[in-house]
C-alpha cells in the first residue's frame, strides 16, 4: 500500500477491512490524508482508474467521508470491529 500511495502526499491512517470468513479484502479502504493537497493529489492520480497488476472489475472511487481525522477514524472502526 505504501508503494501505491508514494508520491501523493502525507497519509497517517490506512484501514483495509477484510472478510473474517474468507480472509480476503472487502475492496474498500479508509485513508486519512494529513492535508488537503494530498487529497487532491490522490484524487487526480487514482479516481476513476484501475490499479495495474491487480484484477479489478471496478475503478477506484475516491469519496469524502463524514468521519474525519485519524483519531476519529480509529475510534469508529475499532468500535465496529468489536461489535
Buried (B, 14 or more C-beta within 10 A) or exposed (E): EEEBBEEBBEBEBBBEBEEEEEEEEEEEBBBBBEEEEBBEBBBEBBEEEEEEEEEEEEEBEBEEEEEEEEEBBBEBBEEEEEE
